[in-house]
Amino acid sequence: MQPKTEEFLNLLLWSADQLARPTFRNLTGSYESWAYRNGLLRQTATLERRQLLERNTGSPDDRLYRLTAQGRLHVLGGRDPEERWARPWDGQWRLVVFDVPTGHNTERERLRRYLRARGFGYLQNSVWITPDPLVEERRILGEGKINVESLLLLEARPCAGESDVEIVAGAWDFERINRRYARHLKVLAERPGGALRSDAAAKALQRWAASEREAWLDAVTIDPLLPRRILPPAYSGQQAWQRRVEVLREAGSQLRAFIHPRP
């Protein structure tokens, strides 16, 4: 997806009062009209086809667009942090254990990339762990016969006194994750303040928005977003998210009060 399109979706998310399913209406005399003239809205039809935006097709004159649930998740980086933190956990760990032969390095690396992208942590390069049921993995592997000597899916609990805190610390690099969130919090603090009364002010906020989104995605894409029950005590992801909601609401107020000078 083009950067301009990503920027437009991000604008939709935080120009509303709530970061839920914001709407975007009437391209006249507002930040939205300025954004339109600067090329942010040329791909609305494409976004509708991709089911990231929707509107009432029964009213062709209505310019009310709404982010779909899929569109909102896309802007957030593919996962809703609050939903992920709030999900229940049954106390069972799920493990993917594999021993891919040396001559199959491509397959081994592909499997590691898949597990990393799904938020698995690794205790060793061939032992990966998650608190979530392996529904998708079972579906994929169910298409063929599993060779238990090379790949094994397990459900387990520690039995030698190991705590869940120790398992989490061993499987995920939360120091690295927290450093990313610290950078994101720094970017949030750099939001341009004051009323938007010129092209220069609007573009400064636009540049900040791009930096903020980049910093957020940089952090959240390596965060497993574990259930709240097993989050590390020093974890800063929730703090960063709450501050993000506050700052983006403030930025949304700036947008809604945008005053563009007449040419």
Secondary structure, DSSP 8 states (H G I E B T S, - for coil): --HHHHHHHHHHHHSSSSSSS-EE---SSSHHHHHHHTTSSTTHHHHHHTTSEE--TT-TT---EEE-HHHHHHHHTSS-HHHHHHS---S-EEEEEE---TT-HHHHHHHHHHHHHTT-EEEETTEEEESS--HHHHHHHTTS---TTTEEEEEE---SS--HHHHHHHHS-HHHHHHHHHHHHHHHHT---S---SHHHHHHHHHHHHHHHHHHHHHHTT-----GGG--TT--HHHHHHHHHHHHHHHHHHHHT------
